[in-house]
Amino acid sequence: MSPLYRILSLAALSTLLAACATVPKPLQGYFAPVTTASVQQGGTANGTQVRWGGSIISTEPSQNATCFYVLSRPLDDQARPAAGDNSNSQGRFVACRPGFYDPEVFKPGREITVTGAVQGTVSRKVGDYDYAYPRVEAEVVYLWPKRPLVVGYPYGPGWYDPFWGPYWGPYWGGPYWGGGWGWGGFYAPPVIVVRHR
């Protein structure tokens, strides 16, 4: 199979997967394009319906409700927090919903998307700083499954992609056209390790 054919096949597969991306039914609907920053600045009316998501900072049940403190991230086409680290954070928010949600299930780092109505802000310490958390009275709290983490070559200068095979890669043997992946010009065997974060 030629390299060009492999590239075209991979592009077609990516397009197909993107076309199949759908928002889970509980998260569907119309929501105002409101950011956490605009709520902090008082530019959003209470009751505005929003759909926000991100990584859980902490989950705090009380007698009547559970509040989720979240590091906000942009949402992708599925309404899931966009993949990547937290460098693209949009600030923080808190979402509260009646009932008990187990902090051992809704652990720090897990991704959630919530829908609900904005209800002002709540002041809370972040270190010594008084942070104004935009508050959402959540109607839906959607916990996403953990993302698989793929680890590539344990030796060599790059990663292994199953679409390329053990001898094809983004550099075709590194920065030069000769040699191989790994040490001393030998090809390192492809290794894929999948684990959950």
ROKE-294411 format. One record per residue (C-alpha): residue number from 0; residue in three letters; x, z, y. Coordinates in steps of 0.5 Angstrom, whole numbers, always signed. Example, Ala and Ser with C-alpha at 12.3 -4.5 7.8 and 13.67 -1.06 7.14 Angstrom:
! ROKE-294411
{n:0 | res:ALA | east:+25 | up:+16 | north:-9}
{n:1 | res:SER | east:+27 | up:+14 | north:-2}
//
This chain:
! ROKE-294411
{n:0 | res:MET | east:+0 | up:+0 | north:+0}
{n:1 | res:SER | east:+3 | up:-2 | north:+7}
{n:2 | res:PRO | east:+4 | up:+3 | north:+12}
{n:3 | res:LEU | east:+0 | up:-1 | north:+17}
{n:4 | res:TYR | east:-6 | up:+0 | north:+12}
{n:5 | res:ARG | east:-5 | up:+7 | north:+11}
{n:6 | res:ILE | east:-5 | up:+8 | north:+19}
{n:7 | res:LEU | east:-12 | up:+4 | north:+19}
{n:8 | res:SER | east:-15 | up:+8 | north:+13}
{n:9 | res:LEU | east:-13 | up:+14 | north:+16}
{n:10 | res:ALA | east:-16 | up:+12 | north:+23}
{n:11 | res:ALA | east:-23 | up:+10 | north:+20}
{n:12 | res:LEU | east:-23 | up:+16 | north:+16}
{n:13 | res:SER | east:-22 | up:+20 | north:+23}
{n:14 | res:THR | east:-28 | up:+16 | north:+26}
{n:15 | res:LEU | east:-32 | up:+17 | north:+20}
{n:16 | res:LEU | east:-31 | up:+25 | north:+20}
{n:17 | res:ALA | east:-32 | up:+25 | north:+28}
{n:18 | res:ALA | east:-39 | up:+21 | north:+27}
{n:19 | res:CYS | east:-41 | up:+26 | north:+22}
{n:20 | res:ALA | east:-40 | up:+32 | north:+26}
{n:21 | res:THR | east:-47 | up:+35 | north:+28}
{n:22 | res:VAL | east:-49 | up:+42 | north:+31}
{n:23 | res:PRO | east:-51 | up:+47 | north:+26}
{n:24 | res:LYS | east:-59 | up:+47 | north:+27}
{n:25 | res:PRO | east:-59 | up:+55 | north:+30}
{n:26 | res:LEU | east:-54 | up:+52 | north:+36}
{n:27 | res:GLN | east:-58 | up:+46 | north:+38}
{n:28 | res:GLY | east:-62 | up:+46 | north:+44}
{n:29 | res:TYR | east:-60 | up:+45 | north:+52}
{n:30 | res:PHE | east:-56 | up:+49 | north:+55}
{n:31 | res:ALA | east:-53 | up:+50 | north:+62}
{n:32 | res:PRO | east:-46 | up:+47 | north:+63}
{n:33 | res:VAL | east:-44 | up:+54 | north:+66}
{n:34 | res:THR | east:-37 | up:+57 | north:+65}
{n:35 | res:THR | east:-35 | up:+65 | north:+65}
{n:36 | res:ALA | east:-32 | up:+64 | north:+71}
{n:37 | res:SER | east:-38 | up:+62 | north:+75}
{n:38 | res:VAL | east:-42 | up:+68 | north:+72}
{n:39 | res:GLN | east:-36 | up:+73 | north:+74}
{n:40 | res:GLN | east:-37 | up:+70 | north:+81}
{n:41 | res:GLY | east:-44 | up:+71 | north:+82}
{n:42 | res:GLY | east:-46 | up:+64 | north:+82}
{n:43 | res:THR | east:-51 | up:+64 | north:+76}
{n:44 | res:ALA | east:-58 | up:+66 | north:+76}
{n:45 | res:ASN | east:-59 | up:+72 | north:+71}
{n:46 | res:GLY | east:-64 | up:+68 | north:+65}
{n:47 | res:THR | east:-59 | up:+62 | north:+65}
{n:48 | res:GLN | east:-59 | up:+60 | north:+58}
{n:49 | res:VAL | east:-52 | up:+58 | north:+55}
{n:50 | res:ARG | east:-48 | up:+57 | north:+49}
{n:51 | res:TRP | east:-41 | up:+60 | north:+49}
{n:52 | res:GLY | east:-36 | up:+61 | north:+44}
{n:53 | res:GLY | east:-29 | up:+63 | north:+42}
{n:54 | res:SER | east:-25 | up:+69 | north:+38}
{n:55 | res:ILE | east:-27 | up:+76 | north:+37}
{n:56 | res:ILE | east:-23 | up:+81 | north:+41}
{n:57 | res:SER | east:-28 | up:+87 | north:+38}
{n:58 | res:THR | east:-34 | up:+88 | north:+35}
{n:59 | res:GLU | east:-38 | up:+95 | north:+37}
{n:60 | res:PRO | east:-44 | up:+97 | north:+34}
{n:61 | res:SER | east:-49 | up:+102 | north:+38}
{n:62 | res:GLN | east:-55 | up:+105 | north:+36}
{n:63 | res:ASN | east:-60 | up:+99 | north:+38}
{n:64 | res:ALA | east:-55 | up:+93 | north:+38}
{n:65 | res:THR | east:-48 | up:+90 | north:+37}
{n:66 | res:CYS | east:-44 | up:+88 | north:+42}
{n:67 | res:PHE | east:-38 | up:+82 | north:+41}
{n:68 | res:TYR | east:-33 | up:+82 | north:+46}
{n:69 | res:VAL | east:-30 | up:+75 | north:+46}
{n:70 | res:LEU | east:-24 | up:+71 | north:+48}
{n:71 | res:SER | east:-28 | up:+64 | north:+50}
{n:72 | res:ARG | east:-25 | up:+57 | north:+48}
{n:73 | res:PRO | east:-28 | up:+51 | north:+50}
{n:74 | res:LEU | east:-33 | up:+48 | north:+44}
{n:75 | res:ASP | east:-32 | up:+42 | north:+40}
{n:76 | res:ASP | east:-37 | up:+37 | north:+38}
{n:77 | res:GLN | east:-40 | up:+42 | north:+33}
{n:78 | res:ALA | east:-41 | up:+47 | north:+38}
{n:79 | res:ARG | east:-35 | up:+51 | north:+35}
{n:80 | res:PRO | east:-29 | up:+54 | north:+39}
{n:81 | res:ALA | east:-24 | up:+48 | north:+39}
{n:82 | res:ALA | east:-18 | up:+49 | north:+35}
{n:83 | res:GLY | east:-12 | up:+51 | north:+37}
{n:84 | res:ASP | east:-9 | up:+57 | north:+40}
{n:85 | res:ASN | east:-12 | up:+62 | north:+45}
{n:86 | res:SER | east:-8 | up:+58 | north:+51}
{n:87 | res:ASN | east:-14 | up:+54 | north:+53}
{n:88 | res:SER | east:-18 | up:+60 | north:+54}
{n:89 | res:GLN | east:-24 | up:+60 | north:+59}
{n:90 | res:GLY | east:-24 | up:+68 | north:+60}
{n:91 | res:ARG | east:-28 | up:+73 | north:+56}
{n:92 | res:PHE | east:-35 | up:+75 | north:+55}
{n:93 | res:VAL | east:-39 | up:+80 | north:+52}
{n:94 | res:ALA | east:-45 | up:+78 | north:+48}
{n:95 | res:CYS | east:-50 | up:+83 | north:+45}
{n:96 | res:ARG | east:-56 | up:+83 | north:+40}
{n:97 | res:PRO | east:-60 | up:+88 | north:+37}
{n:98 | res:GLY | east:-59 | up:+90 | north:+30}
{n:99 | res:PHE | east:-52 | up:+92 | north:+26}
{n:100 | res:TYR | east:-47 | up:+87 | north:+25}
{n:101 | res:ASP | east:-41 | up:+90 | north:+21}
{n:102 | res:PRO | east:-34 | up:+90 | north:+24}
{n:103 | res:GLU | east:-31 | up:+89 | north:+18}
{n:104 | res:VAL | east:-34 | up:+82 | north:+17}
{n:105 | res:PHE | east:-34 | up:+80 | north:+25}
{n:106 | res:LYS | east:-27 | up:+82 | north:+25}
{n:107 | res:PRO | east:-22 | up:+80 | north:+31}
{n:108 | res:GLY | east:-20 | up:+73 | north:+31}
{n:109 | res:ARG | east:-26 | up:+70 | north:+27}
{n:110 | res:GLU | east:-29 | up:+65 | north:+31}
{n:111 | res:ILE | east:-37 | up:+65 | north:+33}
{n:112 | res:THR | east:-41 | up:+61 | north:+38}
{n:113 | res:VAL | east:-47 | up:+65 | north:+41}
{n:114 | res:THR | east:-53 | up:+62 | north:+45}
{n:115 | res:GLY | east:-57 | up:+67 | north:+50}
{n:116 | res:ALA | east:-59 | up:+69 | north:+57}
{n:117 | res:VAL | east:-54 | up:+71 | north:+62}
{n:118 | res:GLN | east:-55 | up:+78 | north:+64}
{n:119 | res:GLY | east:-50 | up:+79 | north:+70}
{n:120 | res:THR | east:-43 | up:+82 | north:+68}
{n:121 | res:VAL | east:-41 | up:+89 | north:+65}
{n:122 | res:SER | east:-34 | up:+92 | north:+68}
{n:123 | res:ARG | east:-29 | up:+94 | north:+62}
{n:124 | res:LYS | east:-22 | up:+96 | north:+62}
{n:125 | res:VAL | east:-17 | up:+91 | north:+60}
{n:126 | res:GLY | east:-11 | up:+95 | north:+60}
{n:127 | res:ASP | east:-11 | up:+98 | north:+67}
{n:128 | res:TYR | east:-15 | up:+92 | north:+70}
{n:129 | res:ASP | east:-22 | up:+93 | north:+71}
{n:130 | res:TYR | east:-25 | up:+86 | north:+68}
{n:131 | res:ALA | east:-32 | up:+84 | north:+69}
{n:132 | res:TYR | east:-35 | up:+81 | north:+63}
{n:133 | res:PRO | east:-40 | up:+76 | north:+63}
{n:134 | res:ARG | east:-46 | up:+79 | north:+59}
{n:135 | res:VAL | east:-50 | up:+75 | north:+54}
{n:136 | res:GLU | east:-57 | up:+77 | north:+51}
{n:137 | res:ALA | east:-55 | up:+73 | north:+45}
{n:138 | res:GLU | east:-61 | up:+70 | north:+41}
{n:139 | res:VAL | east:-56 | up:+67 | north:+36}
{n:140 | res:VAL | east:-49 | up:+69 | north:+34}
{n:141 | res:TYR | east:-46 | up:+64 | north:+29}
{n:142 | res:LEU | east:-40 | up:+66 | north:+25}
{n:143 | res:TRP | east:-36 | up:+60 | north:+23}
{n:144 | res:PRO | east:-32 | up:+60 | north:+16}
{n:145 | res:LYS | east:-25 | up:+61 | north:+17}
{n:146 | res:ARG | east:-21 | up:+55 | north:+18}
{n:147 | res:PRO | east:-16 | up:+53 | north:+12}
{n:148 | res:LEU | east:-8 | up:+53 | north:+14}
{n:149 | res:VAL | east:-4 | up:+48 | north:+12}
{n:150 | res:VAL | east:+3 | up:+49 | north:+11}
{n:151 | res:GLY | east:+8 | up:+43 | north:+10}
{n:152 | res:TYR | east:+15 | up:+43 | north:+7}
{n:153 | res:PRO | east:+19 | up:+49 | north:+6}
{n:154 | res:TYR | east:+25 | up:+45 | north:+7}
{n:155 | res:GLY | east:+26 | up:+39 | north:+11}
{n:156 | res:PRO | east:+24 | up:+37 | north:+19}
{n:157 | res:GLY | east:+17 | up:+36 | north:+18}
{n:158 | res:TRP | east:+10 | up:+37 | north:+15}
{n:159 | res:TYR | east:+7 | up:+33 | north:+9}
{n:160 | res:ASP | east:+1 | up:+29 | north:+10}
{n:161 | res:PRO | east:-3 | up:+27 | north:+3}
{n:162 | res:PHE | east:-5 | up:+21 | north:+6}
{n:163 | res:TRP | east:+2 | up:+19 | north:+7}
{n:164 | res:GLY | east:+5 | up:+21 | north:+0}
{n:165 | res:PRO | east:+11 | up:+24 | north:-1}
{n:166 | res:TYR | east:+16 | up:+19 | north:+2}
{n:167 | res:TRP | east:+12 | up:+17 | north:+8}
{n:168 | res:GLY | east:+12 | up:+21 | north:+14}
{n:169 | res:PRO | east:+11 | up:+20 | north:+22}
{n:170 | res:TYR | east:+19 | up:+19 | north:+22}
{n:171 | res:TRP | east:+20 | up:+15 | north:+15}
{n:172 | res:GLY | east:+26 | up:+20 | north:+13}
{n:173 | res:GLY | east:+27 | up:+23 | north:+20}
{n:174 | res:PRO | east:+30 | up:+21 | north:+26}
{n:175 | res:TYR | east:+34 | up:+15 | north:+23}
{n:176 | res:TRP | east:+32 | up:+10 | north:+18}
{n:177 | res:GLY | east:+36 | up:+12 | north:+13}
{n:178 | res:GLY | east:+37 | up:+18 | north:+9}
{n:179 | res:GLY | east:+31 | up:+23 | north:+7}
{n:180 | res:TRP | east:+27 | up:+29 | north:+8}
{n:181 | res:GLY | east:+30 | up:+35 | north:+6}
{n:182 | res:TRP | east:+38 | up:+37 | north:+6}
{n:183 | res:GLY | east:+43 | up:+33 | north:+4}
{n:184 | res:GLY | east:+39 | up:+26 | north:+4}
{n:185 | res:PHE | east:+35 | up:+28 | north:-2}
{n:186 | res:TYR | east:+28 | up:+28 | north:-2}
{n:187 | res:ALA | east:+24 | up:+35 | north:-2}
{n:188 | res:PRO | east:+18 | up:+35 | north:-6}
{n:189 | res:PRO | east:+12 | up:+35 | north:-3}
{n:190 | res:VAL | east:+9 | up:+42 | north:-2}
{n:191 | res:ILE | east:+2 | up:+44 | north:+1}
{n:192 | res:VAL | east:+0 | up:+51 | north:+1}
{n:193 | res:VAL | east:-7 | up:+53 | north:+4}
{n:194 | res:ARG | east:-9 | up:+59 | north:+6}
{n:195 | res:HIS | east:-14 | up:+62 | north:+10}
{n:196 | res:ARG | east:-13 | up:+66 | north:+17}
//
